[in-house]
Amino acid sequence: MNEILSACPKCGQDVESSISSAGKDITCPSCHSIIRAARAPKNPFVRPLLGIIGQLRGIEWEFPFIAQIIQGMVLLFVFLVLFCLTATVGIAIQVGGVFHVLLIDATSKFKTGGFAERSAYAICAGIYLLLFVPFWFLQLPFAVLGWLWTQSRSFALIIGLIVVLFGAYVYTHPTDVLHYWKMLLPYFSEQREVNVP
């Protein structure tokens, strides 16, 4: 989440840089040319989405078409999921990245200028922080699942499946969830009353 990918115009290599170097000059590790780092992170779901489109276009249709129809339906389902992620979480990651860069820029200027200028940068940093936090919370579950995926794929799949099943249960049985919640509330209020001297 703290890295920004920039494409080198000479060799086409994706250059990874920290978010603190956004908008600054960096060196391409492949061809050693100086390039300007991107100001915002790219949408992480665009590349897989384009890959799925390429796979959909590459389906060779041969009679009796059953295998190709199944393959096309699975790829279409994956395409729809990735499209939804691109339009929601991907954009939240990009917007959060922009506010993160603005926050870093504003906080780096705290030590320069006069009192009024430092105060203005402090106010800007506070506003950017307030705007950054909701987007950070939106991308946090995906960052945690991504980290779990790099550590242990099976554990990440289990956790992801549990979260999806829990979300589906809450969505399909909201009255049961409210009933359980109302049953638990007196228990927690009784515990608080017991602990109060």
Backbone bond lengths (Angstrom), bond angles and torsions (degrees), N, CA, C in turn:
res aa  C-N    CA-C-N  psi(-1)  N-CA   C-N-CA  omega(-1)  CA-C   N-CA-C  phi
1 M - - - 1.458 - - 1.530 112.01 -
2 N 1.342 117.96 -20.95 1.447 120.73 -177.73 1.518 112.33 -98.85
3 E 1.345 118.63 10.70 1.444 121.71 179.67 1.521 110.28 -111.36
4 I 1.328 114.50 149.45 1.460 121.44 177.22 1.519 106.93 -122.99
5 L 1.328 116.58 132.44 1.460 121.58 176.44 1.516 109.24 -96.18
6 S 1.336 115.97 130.65 1.457 122.54 175.37 1.512 107.67 -125.01
7 A 1.318 117.76 137.91 1.460 121.52 179.18 1.524 109.47 -89.99
8 C 1.325 115.92 130.84 1.462 121.09 176.85 1.528 108.46 -74.00
9 P 1.359 119.03 127.20 1.465 119.99 -178.60 1.529 113.17 -70.79
10 K 1.342 118.13 -21.44 1.467 119.69 -177.44 1.530 112.25 -84.39
11 C 1.349 116.85 -50.55 1.470 119.08 -174.52 1.527 113.06 -107.49
12 G 1.340 118.33 -10.72 1.453 121.20 179.07 1.520 114.39 81.18
13 Q 1.319 117.72 2.69 1.464 123.15 -179.34 1.528 110.04 -68.95
14 D 1.341 117.15 137.38 1.463 120.96 172.54 1.519 108.46 -78.88
15 V 1.324 116.42 121.35 1.458 122.41 -177.81 1.524 107.87 -105.63
16 E 1.324 116.05 123.26 1.460 121.41 -179.62 1.516 109.17 -94.01
17 S 1.317 116.24 130.97 1.459 120.82 178.05 1.518 109.06 -137.48
18 S 1.322 115.75 159.72 1.466 119.38 179.74 1.523 109.42 -72.90
19 I 1.307 115.49 159.27 1.466 120.10 -177.39 1.529 110.87 -68.49
20 S 1.350 116.66 -21.39 1.466 119.10 178.49 1.526 111.90 -72.63
21 S 1.345 118.07 -18.21 1.469 120.42 178.49 1.527 111.73 -97.33
22 A 1.322 118.09 15.56 1.469 122.08 -179.60 1.520 110.03 -62.52
23 G 1.339 115.70 130.60 1.452 121.26 179.08 1.509 114.25 80.85
24 K 1.331 118.48 0.76 1.463 122.42 -179.67 1.523 110.01 -104.46
25 D 1.328 115.84 167.22 1.459 120.67 178.90 1.516 110.45 -78.80
26 I 1.350 116.06 133.09 1.463 122.31 176.84 1.531 107.90 -132.06
27 T 1.329 116.32 165.17 1.459 121.56 -178.83 1.526 109.85 -104.29
28 C 1.329 115.55 133.75 1.460 120.99 176.22 1.527 108.50 -72.28
29 P 1.337 118.61 126.61 1.460 119.90 -178.60 1.532 113.04 -70.23
30 S 1.317 117.60 -18.13 1.467 121.02 -176.97 1.529 112.22 -86.48
31 C 1.345 117.40 -55.06 1.468 120.41 -176.24 1.528 112.90 -108.65
32 H 1.335 118.25 -0.88 1.466 125.43 176.80 1.530 113.65 61.78
33 S 1.322 117.23 25.36 1.457 119.46 175.52 1.529 109.02 -88.58
34 I 1.306 115.44 155.03 1.464 121.66 179.94 1.530 108.14 -86.45
35 I 1.323 116.25 125.91 1.464 121.01 177.80 1.525 108.78 -128.96
36 R 1.303 115.52 161.11 1.460 121.40 177.53 1.518 108.59 -93.20
37 A 1.330 116.79 125.47 1.467 121.21 179.30 1.524 109.79 -68.01
38 A 1.317 115.31 146.21 1.468 120.45 179.67 1.525 110.45 -64.02
39 R 1.323 116.08 153.67 1.468 120.94 -179.47 1.527 111.79 -84.04
40 A 1.314 117.98 -19.49 1.471 121.10 -177.39 1.519 109.26 -141.02
41 P 1.328 117.28 151.39 1.465 119.06 177.37 1.523 110.83 -68.05
42 K 1.341 115.41 150.79 1.460 120.11 176.59 1.521 109.39 -76.78
43 N 1.313 115.70 158.20 1.457 120.84 176.03 1.531 107.83 -68.47
44 P 1.343 118.50 118.40 1.464 119.74 -173.28 1.524 114.36 -71.66
45 F 1.314 118.20 -10.04 1.460 120.60 -177.00 1.521 112.86 -98.27
46 V 1.330 118.36 -4.63 1.470 120.49 -177.02 1.523 110.92 -69.53
47 R 1.333 117.80 -45.94 1.469 120.15 -178.31 1.537 111.87 -61.03
48 P 1.356 119.85 -48.77 1.471 117.80 176.09 1.527 113.11 -62.21
49 L 1.330 117.08 -33.72 1.464 120.99 178.56 1.528 110.27 -63.93
50 L 1.325 117.33 -43.29 1.463 120.54 177.72 1.530 111.15 -66.01
51 G 1.341 116.76 -34.42 1.463 120.03 176.31 1.523 112.30 -63.62
52 I 1.330 116.28 -40.85 1.466 120.49 178.16 1.528 110.52 -65.88
53 I 1.334 117.12 -39.08 1.469 120.10 177.46 1.530 109.87 -61.73
54 G 1.340 116.65 -42.04 1.460 120.21 177.46 1.524 112.11 -62.48
55 Q 1.335 116.78 -39.70 1.461 119.91 177.77 1.530 111.32 -66.80
56 L 1.338 116.92 -38.74 1.466 119.74 177.57 1.526 111.28 -63.17
57 R 1.334 116.08 -40.98 1.465 119.59 178.87 1.526 111.76 -68.94
58 G 1.332 117.29 -28.08 1.453 121.34 -175.43 1.523 115.32 -85.51
59 I 1.324 117.81 1.54 1.468 119.73 179.15 1.522 109.11 -66.25
60 E 1.328 115.86 124.94 1.470 121.16 177.77 1.530 108.43 -92.70
61 W 1.312 115.92 117.00 1.459 121.31 -175.05 1.533 109.39 -87.54
62 E 1.335 114.36 112.57 1.463 120.93 176.72 1.524 108.36 -127.70
63 F 1.321 115.04 143.92 1.463 120.14 179.16 1.517 109.25 -62.08
64 P 1.283 121.57 134.35 1.452 135.65 19.60 1.528 114.18 -96.14
65 F 1.313 120.02 8.75 1.470 125.62 171.58 1.523 115.29 69.68
66 I 1.333 120.40 -2.40 1.468 121.32 -175.40 1.524 110.78 -65.80
67 A 1.323 117.05 -48.52 1.468 119.99 -179.55 1.520 110.95 -63.27
68 Q 1.325 117.31 -39.96 1.460 120.60 -179.38 1.529 111.40 -69.04
69 I 1.332 117.07 -35.55 1.471 119.85 177.76 1.527 110.01 -66.35
70 I 1.328 117.09 -43.05 1.473 120.24 178.32 1.524 110.22 -63.66
71 Q 1.345 116.35 -45.47 1.461 120.16 178.54 1.525 110.59 -60.81
72 G 1.330 117.04 -43.30 1.458 121.10 178.97 1.515 112.74 -63.63
73 M 1.340 117.61 -38.73 1.463 120.98 179.31 1.525 111.01 -67.32
74 V 1.340 116.61 -42.28 1.468 119.58 178.48 1.523 110.23 -64.27
75 L 1.344 116.91 -45.90 1.467 120.26 179.09 1.525 111.44 -64.07
76 L 1.319 117.42 -36.23 1.466 120.52 177.70 1.527 111.01 -66.08
77 F 1.342 116.94 -39.48 1.462 120.23 176.87 1.533 110.26 -63.45
78 V 1.337 116.71 -45.51 1.467 120.25 178.40 1.527 110.04 -62.82
79 F 1.331 117.05 -39.51 1.463 121.27 177.09 1.522 111.10 -59.01
80 L 1.333 117.31 -46.04 1.468 121.02 -179.28 1.527 111.37 -63.81
81 V 1.341 116.98 -40.81 1.468 119.89 177.99 1.520 110.29 -63.46
82 L 1.336 116.82 -47.08 1.468 120.34 179.96 1.522 111.69 -65.43
83 F 1.339 117.10 -35.39 1.460 119.88 177.50 1.531 110.57 -63.94
84 C 1.326 116.78 -43.54 1.470 120.40 177.86 1.530 110.81 -63.11
85 L 1.342 116.98 -41.89 1.466 120.25 177.82 1.523 111.27 -65.35
86 T 1.345 117.06 -37.66 1.464 120.84 178.76 1.524 110.56 -64.11
87 A 1.324 115.95 -42.10 1.464 120.81 -175.54 1.527 113.14 -78.38
88 T 1.324 117.96 -15.99 1.470 119.59 -177.73 1.528 111.05 -115.07
89 V 1.306 116.56 -75.51 1.465 121.19 -175.23 1.523 110.96 -66.91
90 G 1.343 117.23 -39.55 1.461 120.01 179.96 1.514 112.09 -60.83
91 I 1.323 116.38 -43.80 1.466 119.60 178.20 1.522 110.58 -68.59
92 A 1.343 117.37 -36.56 1.473 120.30 176.81 1.523 110.44 -62.83
93 I 1.339 117.74 -38.44 1.461 121.03 177.73 1.525 110.12 -64.88
94 Q 1.332 116.98 -41.75 1.458 119.68 179.37 1.528 111.76 -65.94
95 V 1.320 116.99 -46.61 1.468 120.29 -179.63 1.520 110.36 -64.78
96 G 1.346 116.79 -42.65 1.463 119.88 176.26 1.516 111.53 -61.14
97 G 1.336 117.31 -37.39 1.463 120.81 177.12 1.513 112.40 -64.24
98 V 1.330 116.58 -39.64 1.464 120.46 178.01 1.527 110.10 -63.22
99 F 1.341 117.22 -46.65 1.467 119.81 179.72 1.530 110.68 -65.84
100 H 1.341 116.92 -33.91 1.462 120.26 177.51 1.527 110.56 -64.20
101 V 1.335 117.51 -43.35 1.470 121.35 177.93 1.525 110.22 -63.67
102 L 1.341 117.02 -44.06 1.471 120.26 178.23 1.523 111.20 -62.38
103 L 1.325 116.82 -38.36 1.466 121.37 178.24 1.525 110.58 -64.90
104 I 1.326 116.86 -43.33 1.470 120.02 178.44 1.523 110.53 -64.38
105 D 1.350 117.26 -42.22 1.468 120.57 177.99 1.530 111.24 -60.44
106 A 1.325 116.46 -45.04 1.469 119.93 -177.72 1.522 111.56 -67.01
107 T 1.344 117.38 -41.63 1.468 119.07 -179.02 1.526 111.80 -72.15
108 S 1.340 117.85 -25.65 1.470 118.89 178.55 1.527 111.37 -72.65
109 K 1.328 118.17 -17.33 1.462 121.45 -178.45 1.528 112.79 -98.75
110 F 1.340 117.14 9.81 1.457 120.37 178.58 1.527 112.44 -61.73
111 K 1.319 117.45 -33.68 1.463 121.43 -172.48 1.518 113.09 -90.59
112 T 1.309 118.25 -1.96 1.466 120.22 -179.19 1.512 109.99 -111.16
113 G 1.334 115.98 155.30 1.455 121.42 175.91 1.522 112.80 83.57
114 G 1.311 113.41 -178.61 1.453 120.28 -179.23 1.516 112.03 -82.12
115 F 1.342 114.27 -175.71 1.459 120.82 -177.42 1.521 111.30 -62.24
116 A 1.330 117.34 -44.35 1.470 120.79 -178.30 1.527 110.60 -64.87
117 E 1.337 116.20 -40.64 1.468 119.36 -179.68 1.530 111.28 -66.96
118 R 1.333 116.95 -41.24 1.471 120.25 177.71 1.521 110.60 -65.19
119 S 1.329 116.84 -38.03 1.464 120.30 177.76 1.527 110.74 -64.43
120 A 1.322 116.59 -40.76 1.463 120.10 179.09 1.533 110.23 -63.78
121 Y 1.335 116.81 -41.56 1.467 119.32 178.33 1.528 110.92 -66.64
122 A 1.317 117.48 -35.00 1.468 120.41 177.76 1.525 110.66 -65.76
123 I 1.325 116.97 -41.30 1.463 120.74 177.47 1.521 109.90 -64.56
124 C 1.342 116.82 -43.38 1.475 120.55 177.68 1.522 110.42 -60.83
125 A 1.331 117.11 -43.19 1.468 120.32 -179.60 1.523 110.27 -62.76
126 G 1.330 117.72 -39.80 1.462 120.68 177.78 1.518 112.09 -63.77
127 I 1.337 116.61 -42.06 1.464 120.63 178.43 1.517 110.37 -65.37
128 Y 1.351 116.78 -44.70 1.472 119.99 179.17 1.521 111.07 -62.78
129 L 1.331 116.48 -36.96 1.463 119.59 178.78 1.531 110.55 -65.00
130 L 1.332 116.55 -43.63 1.470 120.02 178.13 1.529 111.43 -62.35
131 L 1.322 117.01 -34.63 1.462 120.28 179.09 1.527 111.68 -79.11
132 F 1.341 117.76 -28.55 1.463 122.13 -176.99 1.522 112.47 -76.85
133 V 1.329 118.37 -38.51 1.471 122.42 -172.31 1.526 113.46 -58.14
134 P 1.346 121.31 -46.04 1.478 118.25 179.51 1.527 113.24 -60.89
135 F 1.335 116.57 -38.62 1.469 119.28 179.15 1.524 110.75 -69.58
136 W 1.326 116.41 -33.02 1.456 120.06 177.24 1.525 109.93 -65.66
137 F 1.346 117.48 -41.61 1.466 120.56 178.10 1.528 111.84 -66.27
138 L 1.341 117.95 -33.15 1.461 120.81 177.66 1.526 111.73 -65.00
139 Q 1.334 116.90 -38.49 1.460 119.40 -176.71 1.521 112.61 -90.44
140 L 1.327 118.88 -9.57 1.463 121.84 -176.68 1.531 113.77 -59.07
141 P 1.350 120.75 -47.41 1.473 118.34 179.67 1.518 113.01 -60.65
142 F 1.331 116.93 -35.90 1.464 120.01 179.44 1.518 110.90 -71.77
143 A 1.330 116.92 -34.17 1.464 119.68 176.55 1.527 110.60 -67.22
144 V 1.333 116.57 -40.50 1.468 120.17 178.72 1.524 110.18 -65.55
145 L 1.333 117.49 -44.44 1.467 119.84 177.57 1.526 111.35 -63.83
146 G 1.326 117.40 -37.18 1.462 120.35 176.54 1.515 111.64 -64.46
147 W 1.334 116.11 -41.54 1.471 119.64 177.62 1.525 110.36 -65.12
148 L 1.342 116.98 -43.28 1.467 119.85 177.25 1.523 111.34 -61.42
149 W 1.335 116.29 -37.00 1.462 120.55 179.92 1.525 110.72 -63.29
150 T 1.337 117.09 -38.14 1.465 118.92 178.90 1.523 111.34 -72.81
151 Q 1.320 117.99 -25.72 1.465 121.00 -179.70 1.522 111.31 -83.68
152 S 1.320 117.20 -50.67 1.458 122.08 -177.55 1.522 108.58 -154.09
153 R 1.309 116.46 109.72 1.465 120.36 -176.08 1.524 112.30 -63.96
154 S 1.321 117.64 -39.73 1.460 119.37 -178.01 1.526 110.94 -67.22
155 F 1.336 117.72 -40.82 1.464 121.07 178.25 1.530 110.30 -64.11
156 A 1.335 117.00 -40.89 1.463 120.56 179.10 1.524 111.08 -64.87
157 L 1.335 117.01 -39.30 1.460 119.55 177.54 1.515 111.62 -64.63
158 I 1.324 117.21 -40.62 1.462 120.78 179.13 1.524 110.37 -64.19
159 I 1.339 116.75 -47.78 1.476 120.84 179.69 1.532 109.91 -62.17
160 G 1.336 117.09 -44.56 1.466 120.33 178.61 1.514 112.00 -61.09
161 L 1.329 116.86 -42.01 1.463 120.91 178.64 1.530 111.07 -64.44
162 I 1.328 117.40 -41.35 1.469 121.02 178.08 1.529 110.55 -62.07
163 V 1.341 117.03 -43.81 1.468 121.07 -179.72 1.532 110.33 -63.93
164 V 1.332 116.90 -43.30 1.463 120.36 179.97 1.527 110.64 -65.32
165 L 1.325 117.54 -44.29 1.465 120.15 179.27 1.528 111.53 -64.78
166 F 1.341 117.35 -40.19 1.457 120.63 177.48 1.531 110.55 -63.69
167 G 1.343 116.17 -43.82 1.463 119.63 177.88 1.515 111.99 -62.91
168 A 1.336 116.83 -39.83 1.472 120.40 177.94 1.521 110.49 -65.43
169 Y 1.341 117.71 -39.33 1.458 120.31 178.95 1.531 110.90 -65.46
170 V 1.336 116.58 -44.40 1.464 119.91 179.14 1.521 110.12 -62.80
171 Y 1.336 117.06 -38.84 1.468 120.58 -179.11 1.523 111.73 -69.22
172 T 1.334 117.43 -39.13 1.464 119.87 -175.60 1.527 113.83 -88.19
173 H 1.334 118.42 -19.82 1.465 121.77 -178.40 1.532 111.21 -129.42
174 P 1.334 118.39 59.08 1.474 118.63 -176.55 1.523 112.81 -65.28
175 T 1.340 118.72 -32.14 1.466 119.62 -179.14 1.528 110.56 -69.15
176 D 1.343 117.84 -37.82 1.466 120.23 176.77 1.518 110.91 -63.92
177 V 1.323 117.20 -41.12 1.465 121.26 -179.99 1.524 109.79 -63.68
178 L 1.342 117.03 -43.42 1.464 119.95 177.70 1.528 110.86 -64.08
179 H 1.323 116.95 -37.38 1.465 121.09 178.17 1.533 110.41 -62.92
180 Y 1.331 116.73 -47.14 1.474 120.18 178.50 1.520 111.00 -63.25
181 W 1.309 116.36 -39.27 1.467 120.45 179.99 1.529 110.03 -64.26
182 K 1.331 117.53 -42.80 1.467 120.89 179.02 1.528 111.06 -66.48
183 M 1.355 116.70 -31.16 1.462 119.42 176.47 1.529 111.35 -69.38
184 L 1.328 117.64 -34.10 1.466 121.63 -177.42 1.528 112.58 -79.75
185 L 1.326 118.22 -29.26 1.463 120.47 -176.49 1.533 113.35 -58.15
186 P 1.334 120.40 -45.90 1.472 118.33 178.47 1.531 112.19 -61.91
187 Y 1.321 117.77 -35.09 1.461 120.63 179.12 1.521 110.64 -61.42
188 F 1.345 117.01 -45.02 1.459 119.77 -179.42 1.528 111.45 -69.43
189 S 1.334 117.82 -36.38 1.473 119.28 179.34 1.524 110.02 -70.63
190 E 1.348 119.02 -33.41 1.455 121.27 175.81 1.527 110.81 -65.98
191 Q 1.315 117.36 -39.68 1.466 120.82 178.68 1.522 110.58 -62.31
192 R 1.335 117.14 -40.65 1.441 120.17 179.07 1.521 111.14 -65.79
193 E 1.344 117.37 -40.73 1.458 120.47 180.00 1.515 111.49 -66.21
194 V 1.331 118.20 -34.58 1.459 121.20 178.88 1.518 110.43 -68.67
195 N 1.347 117.71 -38.05 1.454 121.06 -176.57 1.524 113.46 -77.66
196 V 1.344 117.59 -17.28 1.466 120.21 -179.39 1.536 108.35 -77.97
197 P 1.352 119.10 126.85 1.476 120.52 -179.07 1.507 113.39 -73.39
